[in-house]
Amino acid sequence: MQNAAFADSAVGGAIRSLLAETFAGRLPAGYGVSTLPVSGEPQPDGSMRWGGTDFVLGPLIEDGNPLAERFELRDLSLVRRIERDGDRATGVTVEDLRTRETSFVAADLVVVAADAFRSPQLLWASGIRPTALGRYLTEHPVVITTVALDADKMGRFATEAQLDAELAQRAKHAADPVAAVNRIPFSEPGHPFSLQVMYSENTPFPLPEDSPFLGNRWGFVNMGNGLRKRPRVEDGLTFTDDERDYRGFPNFTVDYELTDAELGEIEAATADLRQVGEALGVFVAEPRLMPNGSSLHYMGTTRIGDTDDGTSVADPWSRVWGVDRLLIGGNGTIPTANTMNPTLTSVAIAVRGARTAAETLRSVG
């Protein structure tokens, strides 16, 4: 993860300058306009190498690495159940989706990291059912818009020659839709949302043939304000043991509602986004709230907490309450409201849990 992936974009720099003017004096020190931290490495040819599975697994998948000899990745396999001996996790039952055969994989320690829906579903199917399992569902609601960048405004901070050079470089890597991304992070009380401003040569949707913005030379920004969704026990998953989903797991329904607190911030975030858009150019799409769930960043359903009081699924080190040697990972562990992509928060929680896992494994030899 780095901050400077788009620092050399002249167009991105001009956008930052216009945003800095718009928010001058309104943001606390350290919370101003900046490039968005991303998991990507700029390459010498001008392309971006985005983070992926190879970033995460690293030496575990390198040919000849001693660590790779101790690592097995099973494709087309489905964990059916976490097995226990009393209150201790002992391994998992895995189904091979090619043959439909199941087998038991013994483990000194089990870590579940499916996602914020399927992790609690697996725990529930395994008879592991803390009171808070599946509850306190959150995401970050998003208000979005698309703006055609104005040539006169952009020309104050970037030249036509710089734009030509950037477009020529972008043409070499046209398959990558992301040219530069800027942000204004969350801060209270003046900016209780997270703004992301993504520059691109094209809109994310086709423009009408008679649109005056078709082929806009300076391009477009697709941007949005992410907002908080306060955790509530009422929001979450309700499992049904006597109804199965297409994989044979207990089915569930989702309860989720925006309260007056969120609706008030959505109104403020929409006004903020309109001000940003007017500073950059002309609206191609009006600011609007995306439907519930559109962020795809679901959190809270396996949340961590300080005490086993029924409001959390695991302790601060990701150890599931009541089951020894069982850890939980992923976005579901985040216990608080969040306004933007939760990767860094999830990684921070995972690192702490991994240290605890390593200590546990050392203790058992």
Stockholm file with secondary structure:
# STOCKHOLM 1.0

chainA/1-365         MQNAAFADSAVGGAIRSLLAETFAGRLPAGYGVSTLPVSGEPQPDGSMRWGGTDFVLGPLIEDGNPLAERFELRDLSLVRRIERDGDRATGVTVEDLRTRETSFVAADLVVVAADAFRSPQLLWASGIRPTALGRYLTEHPVVITTVALDADKMGRFATEAQLDAELAQRAKHAADPVAAVNRIPFSEPGHPFSLQVMYSENTPFPLPEDSPFLGNRWGFVNMGNGLRKRPRVEDGLTFTDDERDYRGFPNFTVDYELTDAELGEIEAATADLRQVGEALGVFVAEPRLMPNGSSLHYMGTTRIGDTDDGTSVADPWSRVWGVDRLLIGGNGTIPTANTMNPTLTSVAIAVRGARTAAETLRSVG
#=GR chainA/1-365 SS CBSCTTTTCHHHHHHHHHHHHHTTTTSCTTCSCEECCBSEEECTTSCEEECCHHHHHGGGGSTTCTTGGGCCCCSSEEEEEEEEETTEEEEEEEEETTTCCEEEEECSSEEECSCTTHHHHHHHHTTCCCTTTTBSCBCCCEEEEEEEECHHHHHTTSCHHHHHHHHHHHHTTTTCCCCEEEEECCBTTTBCSEEEEEEESSCSSCCCTTCTTTTCTTCEEEEEEECCCCCCTTSEEEEEEEEECTTSSEEEEEECCCCHHHHHHHHHHHHHHHHHHHHHEEEEEEEEECCTTTTCCCBCTTCBCSSCSSSCSBCTTSBBTTCBTEEECSGGGCCSCCSSCCHHHHHHHHHHHHHHHHHHHHHTC
#=GC SS_cons         CBSCTTTTCHHHHHHHHHHHHHTTTTSCTTCSCEECCBSEEECTTSCEEECCHHHHHGGGGSTTCTTGGGCCCCSSEEEEEEEEETTEEEEEEEEETTTCCEEEEECSSEEECSCTTHHHHHHHHTTCCCTTTTBSCBCCCEEEEEEEECHHHHHTTSCHHHHHHHHHHHHTTTTCCCCEEEEECCBTTTBCSEEEEEEESSCSSCCCTTCTTTTCTTCEEEEEEECCCCCCTTSEEEEEEEEECTTSSEEEEEECCCCHHHHHHHHHHHHHHHHHHHHHEEEEEEEEECCTTTTCCCBCTTCBCSSCSSSCSBCTTSBBTTCBTEEECSGGGCCSCCSSCCHHHHHHHHHHHHHHHHHHHHHTC
//
